[in-house]
Amino acid sequence: MAKSKTPMKRARMAKIRQASNMSKKSAMKTAIRKFEAAIADNNRSEAETRLVAAISIIDKNAGRGIVHKNKAARTKSRLAKKLNQLEQ
């Protein structure tokens, strides 16, 4: 563990950032699960609104560096594909 003042502060700040990032990542996963639940219920209108919300959260997290931009793009693509495969 760090003993001088600056490294101790950096460690404290890292813990705070980690908690915030975990919270934002959890919110993203929850939005994705809600979308997938709407898909499972074959509710297209609700799924479309859930998709918009999920994509918004994914984009914000990618912009903040919480998830990699390629992972964000891949996840959004897979979610859109699931919506398109729902009874057209």
Residue pairs with C-beta under 8 A, 6 or more apart in sequence:
1 11
2 8
2 10
2 11
21 64
21 66
24 57
24 60
24 61
24 64
24 66
25 61
25 66
25 67
27 57
28 54
28 57
28 58
28 61
28 66
28 67
31 50
31 53
31 54
31 57
31 58
32 54
32 58
32 75
32 79
34 50
34 53
34 54
35 47
35 50
35 51
35 53
35 54
35 79
35 82
36 82
38 46
38 47
38 50
39 47
39 82
39 83
39 86
42 86
42 87
44 83
44 86
44 87
47 83
47 86
48 83
51 79
51 80
51 83
54 79
55 76
55 79
58 67
58 72
58 75
58 76
59 72
59 76
61 67
61 72
62 68
62 69
62 71
62 72
62 73
67 75
